[in-house]
């Protein structure tokens, strides 16, 4: 199967809870971080590879990880200088 990036995927599949995995974004109902999924993809794994390693996941979970990354990269950030001294 081939995964298609669906921008309609709801970010409801991603949760951030300070009591789970130190508050990093994870796939809802798991302890699998968005970062873990993105690292697999960066390393060249396909969605099918990831789904075979994590059979509880669905294509929409991987799509939601992409969506979160895209939204984060599209955001504006204000960086405050740190006073040294």
Phi, psi and omega in degrees: 000147179250133180274134174252136177286118182248105183290352177277353180302134182280138175286003175297344178282348181249133178232152174232115182227119183300343180269356180237123177053039178057027174083009177282152180297131178230165175282128184309134178082006180226179170245026180268119184279153174302321179300318179302313180297315180295325177293320175300315180296319179297326180285353177105359176292148177268169175301320178297321176300314182295316181294330177287330178280330181233078186297344178281349180275163176234163178306322181296333176293318179292320177299322178295325176296317176300314183300317178298316179299318180295316179295320179294318180291336181273352184279154173267141180235140176256120182257124178262133178294147177264127179287127178249132173132000000 
